[in-house]
Amino acid sequence: MASLSGFTGSSISSEWAGLSWKQFIPIQKPTISVSKNSSKARSNASSSSVKMAISVEKRLILQKSEEVFNAAKDLMPGGVNSPVRAFKSVGGQPIVFDKVKGSRAWDVDGNEYIDYVGSWGPAIIGHADDKVNAALIETLQKGTSFGAPCVLENTLAEMVIAAVPSIEMVRFVNSGTEACMGCVRLARAFTGREKLVKFEGCYHGHADPFLVKAGSGVATLGLPDSPGVPKAATFPTLTAPYNDFDAVKQLFEANKGDIATVILEPVVGNSGFIAPKREFLDGLRKLTEEHGTLLIFDEVMTGFRIAYGGAQEYFGMKPDLTTLGKIIGGGLPVGAYGGRRDIMEMVAPAGPMYQAGTLSGNPLAMTAGIHTLKRLQEHGTYEYLDKITGELVKGLLEVGRKAGHALCGGHISGMFGFFFTEGPVYSFGDAKKSDTAKFARFHRGMLEEGVYLAPSQYEAGFTSLAHSLEDIQSTISAAEKVFRSI
Ligand SMILES: *Cc1c(COP(=O)(O)O)cnc(C)c1O
């Protein structure tokens, strides 16, 4: 989410990574008319005198969404608890959800959407899975929170350790932000160094050291990207463009013996979908080893998403530390960090690096995680995700190009993205060439067709085991129509 997504609650993430807060200028609201006296969610445009800017056949009635969101704006900053949700980067009325199931989401006006956000990743087996729900109800009966050790923590820890190649010990927290924050503190504690290298367009949660404007100069020291972040917090943050190994080498030359950690999204989802170059990943692994620097894979998004063992299994490599979140909570709030035993034993109370959490290891969250992972262990799950997601991206690019648009895109397993530019896109700099105004029109058009995409060009999309081939086909047909109209 957010590189540009970041600004949503969970997301300063996607939207935000690499962008200054000042750049979040809402796009003008597309022409969507709300019919106050229709109780039907959708009605035919032909039945009214509305001149639609986008879709010609259907109109989306968003009356209740509008009412709820207007009330929310008075209650919560921007009407949301995570910035991207407010639709600032695509404009128009945000959709207020009522319920979700399988591949579908329904809004408060009763409109149904095929959902490609999946709660920003966690819903990989489909929303509100029956088995997960049943397990949650069983756990619920024993209480919602213990604040004491419970067996479920062991179970999920064993599953995570067995799955993720580099993880020998794990600590559960409550969000991806917390995981990244704790993990960097640990890397600093272990190495006795302070500097960290992050990449432009990568989002690692909203903790101070990560909110750094990625400067144009590769060797520039970080400056805070949000008011309220002290310069001292980001001074040790160095940034380089994604997929630019030479830039990282230069940072290491200029900061010999000072770099505690390199943290990256091993496949980027927070500036849109960007795959790493093999040489880039291999180069980082070798360079960090040579310099006694810890390599952190932030797999909050990619963990259990692009393969059961995450990006590290997919690419066959071992970082020193790994952060997780999203999927391992199965839709409840969870994060985790883990890695080599000798490093993890520095974490309190085994060691001196302090990090704690009142609700960490919460039995409900552990339960949802356990049963989500169990489903993912079934035969052929990742092959299925790869197949439907590949079809989706291939279809979207085909119909989009046929309609005359410059487009590029890609996917790995159930994670995908596309940009309104020729490409190729290897970095956030490349991603910014995308025609975001066109994306906003596309996004609104797809909503009208009953397809819910992430409300930002700079967010990855997600499929789930509940998405059928028919879902994919009807999404491509909807896109064909919308591409012709924008
Ligand atoms: C979502 C995300 C985070 C932040 O996780 P939250 O649970 O939103 O705090 C961190 N890193 C990556 C790669 C993410 O995608």
The ligand as a Gaussian input file, in Angstrom:
#p B3LYP/6-31G(d) Opt

LIG

0 1
 C        1.894000      -2.740000       5.147000
 C        3.376000      -2.702000       5.247000
 C        4.031000      -2.278000       6.415000
 C        3.294000      -1.695000       7.577000
 O        2.449000      -2.596000       8.180000
 P        1.226000      -2.019000       9.087000
 O        0.593000      -3.251000       9.621000
 O        0.381000      -1.219000       8.173000
 O        1.847000      -1.176000      10.142000
 C        5.404000      -2.364000       6.465000
 N        6.117000      -2.845000       5.424000
 C        5.524000      -3.267000       4.290000
 C        6.356000      -3.820000       3.186000
 C        4.141000      -3.187000       4.161000
 O        3.573000      -3.552000       3.008000

